[in-house]
Amino acid sequence: MTGTSIAFFLFGAIFLWGGLAVTLTIAIKDDKETMI
């Protein structure tokens, strides 16, 4: 793999994991608000 391919892969991985983290955080907050 070239440097560009590796950089693109890392960017995509960070973007996907970041989106997943945000989704989980929102889900947890919604659960807490619903419980209260």
Secondary structure, DSSP 8 states (H G I E B T S, - for coil): --HHHHHHHHHHHHHHHHHHHHHHHHHHHHHHHHH-
